[in-house]
Amino acid sequence: MTKIIHRHPIHTPPTAIRGEGVYVYDENNRQYLDACGGAAVSCLGYNHPAPIEAIRKQATELAYIHSEFFTSFTAESLAEKLADLAPAPLDHVVFLSGGSEAMETAFKLARQYFVETGETSRKFLISRRQSFHGNTFGALSIGSHVARRKPYLPMLNSDHHTIAPCFPYREQRENESTHEYGIRVANELEEKILELGADKVIGFVAETVGGATAGVLPPVPGYLKRIREICDQYGILLILDEVMCGSGRTGTFFSFTQDDIAPDMVILAKGLGAGYQPIAATIVSQTIYQAVHGGSGALMQSHTYMGHAIACAASLAVVNTIESENLLENVRIQGKNLIAKLRSELGSHSNVGDIRGRGLFIGIEFVSDKTSKEPLDPNFLFHSVLKRNAERNGLMCYTGGGSIDGVRGNHVMLAPAFIINDAIVDEIVEKMSQSIDDSMAEITAVAA
Ligand SMILES: Cc1ncc(COP(=O)(O)O)c(C=O)c1O
């Protein structure tokens, strides 16, 4: 009997014992093709020698040193590397151990920035519906994951201010172009700022490419440019959550560079450590850094393991490998290949409503009727059925429910490692397609 409280305590998951490339093996030597990097984490596969050797070396020299007393060469080198990769004005970094911690750090630093500059009336963060920014109280208070917020609602901050997501498949009107749609939903930010009072707003928080909640939502062209303009006009900070979509997942190291903008803060996690170590980074602009440096001179946020020496060593090896093996190009090539093959195999499937994505970050949304876009009956829990059938077929994929509004809709997310090739793409498409058919057959039999 397990002593762990597993995610679903009535079902202890299989025990994984080894990983090779994109494949994971359980204790019975059953093989699983990881098509989602766990949770968009494992971007180099499971046994890349570079981070393994970096961990071994750093553990031998100095595993841990507290950031109140010392810095380390690995943390300094990683910070320099990220500052080099990040476009202006981003140029200083705080290292944390996970996405939620790094989002909390961003929110607190954003408030600290205005405290330092004397604009203490600023207190609101605006986010988007169907967003997820982490599971801690602060991050849940700001994000909009309906199911994860629900049990804690009475304890969350009641100042929850949201605008629409950028979700053209569901919300673009028939009589508007994609560009007009993007501008319309971006303009909701201006309306919200004016409603709350421009001098009360700290910033706008969004995933550059929406992830787990709605099943991959890339912004339409022009949307983030208009968002940036509005933030500049009202002097509020643009905070982009690239915990899931950053670190190369969409084909550029930072996804927002594809939208020709730069935020005041960007947050990386997941792929930054590629699963070899838990690590996250909150990267901020020179202006924010200067306000702290020249103001109180103290970062009013800390965690015990920030800047952990082994985690930084592993992450540096991951980032260097992404560069030295030219993996961003492979993400772009195989991303196009995967989405094209999914569209060709599943595009006419009567229960596949939309296949969307950027790079190797791809979502498939399911429907009961392709024309009306009517979702499947939520009672079928199609996403859970699909996950189970995919596992039975030796495929790991990240499924979710509530894609439309937190309750209705089902999707699956694919986020395989950056090292995949044509043969692995074909295997993902074949196993995904089989698993969808098996799952449809299962819910149809239940309904009959
Ligand atoms: C976009 C986004 N932000 C924040 C988080 C929180 O990260 P973590 O689970 O590492 O705390 C997640 C996790 O899935 C995420 O997808």
Ligand as a Chemical Component Dictionary entry (heavy atoms), coordinates in Angstrom:
data_LIG
# 
_chem_comp.id                   LIG 
_chem_comp.type                 NON-POLYMER 
_chem_comp.pdbx_formal_charge   0 
_chem_comp.three_letter_code    LIG 
# 
loop_
_chem_comp_atom.comp_id 
_chem_comp_atom.atom_id 
_chem_comp_atom.alt_atom_id 
_chem_comp_atom.type_symbol 
_chem_comp_atom.charge 
_chem_comp_atom.model_Cartn_x 
_chem_comp_atom.model_Cartn_y 
_chem_comp_atom.model_Cartn_z 
_chem_comp_atom.pdbx_ordinal 
LIG C1 C1 C 0 1.179 28.704 -17.713 1  
LIG C2 C2 C 0 1.530 28.151 -16.366 2  
LIG N1 N1 N 0 1.901 28.996 -15.393 3  
LIG C3 C3 C 0 2.246 28.545 -14.168 4  
LIG C4 C4 C 0 2.230 27.201 -13.872 5  
LIG C5 C5 C 0 2.630 26.711 -12.503 6  
LIG O1 O1 O 0 3.829 26.025 -12.578 7  
LIG P1 P1 P 0 4.232 24.934 -11.464 8  
LIG O2 O2 O 0 3.303 23.773 -11.642 9  
LIG O3 O3 O 0 5.650 24.607 -11.812 10 
LIG O4 O4 O 0 4.093 25.591 -10.142 11 
LIG C6 C6 C 0 1.847 26.286 -14.861 12 
LIG C7 C7 C 0 1.793 24.838 -14.580 13 
LIG O5 O5 O 0 1.255 24.050 -15.298 14 
LIG C8 C8 C 0 1.492 26.774 -16.147 15 
LIG O6 O6 O 0 1.105 25.943 -17.128 16 
# 
loop_
_chem_comp_bond.comp_id 
_chem_comp_bond.atom_id_1 
_chem_comp_bond.atom_id_2 
_chem_comp_bond.value_order 
_chem_comp_bond.pdbx_ordinal 
LIG C1 C2 SING 1  
LIG C2 N1 SING 2  
LIG C2 C8 DOUB 3  
LIG N1 C3 DOUB 4  
LIG C3 C4 SING 5  
LIG C4 C5 SING 6  
LIG C4 C6 DOUB 7  
LIG C5 O1 SING 8  
LIG O1 P1 SING 9  
LIG P1 O2 DOUB 10 
LIG P1 O3 SING 11 
LIG P1 O4 SING 12 
LIG C6 C7 SING 13 
LIG C6 C8 SING 14 
LIG C7 O5 DOUB 15 
LIG C8 O6 SING 16 
# 
